[in-house]
């Protein structure tokens, strides 16, 4: 499961421009648990943008990479 976010980063790096990747994806911190992924955004703007533009892609990648469903949430970094 810990390799899942690394796989996501690799896919996003290939799919997005360097500016998009560095602005929206690279600043995210993550926490992986048994069947959940929590992404921590540095501010509300990044949080909302990731939810609106990239969350569905993370869900797609989870279906491709994992053999079981996971919950994915985007929250603010404390």
C-alpha positions as CSV (number, residue, x, y, z in Angstrom):
1,X,0.0,0.0,0.0
2,X,2.9,2.4,0.7
3,X,4.0,2.1,-2.9
4,X,0.6,3.3,-4.0
5,X,1.2,7.0,-3.5
6,X,4.7,6.6,-5.0
7,X,3.0,5.1,-8.1
8,X,0.5,8.0,-8.2
9,X,3.3,10.5,-8.0
10,X,5.0,8.8,-11.0
11,X,1.9,8.8,-13.0
12,X,1.1,12.4,-12.3
13,X,4.6,13.5,-13.1
14,X,4.2,11.9,-16.5
15,X,0.7,13.2,-17.1
16,X,1.1,16.8,-16.0
17,X,3.4,19.6,-17.0
18,X,6.2,20.2,-14.5
19,X,4.5,23.5,-13.4
20,X,1.2,21.7,-12.7
21,X,2.9,18.8,-10.9
22,X,5.1,21.1,-8.7
23,X,2.2,23.4,-7.9
24,X,-0.6,20.9,-7.1
25,X,0.8,17.5,-6.4
26,X,4.3,17.8,-5.1
27,X,3.3,19.9,-2.0
28,X,0.8,17.2,-0.8
29,X,1.8,15.2,2.2
30,X,0.1,11.8,2.7
31,X,-0.8,9.3,5.3
32,X,-1.6,5.7,4.3
33,X,-3.5,3.4,6.5
34,X,-4.9,-0.1,5.9
35,X,-7.6,0.9,3.4
36,X,-7.4,4.7,3.3
37,X,-5.3,7.5,1.9
38,X,-5.3,11.0,3.4
39,X,-3.8,13.7,1.4
40,X,-2.8,16.9,3.3
41,X,-2.9,20.1,1.4
42,X,-0.9,23.2,2.5
43,X,-3.8,25.6,2.1
44,X,-7.6,25.7,1.2
45,X,-7.0,26.7,-2.3
46,X,-4.7,23.7,-3.1
47,X,-7.1,21.5,-1.1
48,X,-10.1,22.5,-3.3
49,X,-8.1,22.4,-6.5
50,X,-6.9,18.9,-5.8
51,X,-10.4,17.7,-4.9
52,X,-11.9,19.3,-8.0
53,X,-9.2,18.4,-10.6
54,X,-7.2,15.4,-9.4
55,X,-9.2,13.4,-6.9
56,X,-11.0,11.4,-9.5
57,X,-7.7,10.5,-11.1
58,X,-6.4,9.2,-7.8
59,X,-9.5,7.1,-7.4
60,X,-8.9,5.7,-10.9
61,X,-5.3,4.9,-10.1
62,X,-6.3,3.2,-6.9
63,X,-8.6,0.9,-8.9
64,X,-5.7,0.1,-11.3
65,X,-3.0,-0.4,-8.7
66,X,-4.8,-2.0,-5.8
67,X,-7.0,-5.1,-5.6
68,X,-9.3,-3.6,-3.0
69,X,-11.2,-0.3,-2.6
70,X,-9.8,2.5,-0.4
71,X,-11.2,5.7,0.9
72,X,-9.4,8.9,-0.2
73,X,-9.7,12.2,1.5
74,X,-8.1,15.6,1.0
75,X,-7.7,17.7,4.1
76,X,-5.8,20.7,5.3
77,X,-2.3,20.2,6.7
78,X,-2.3,21.2,10.4
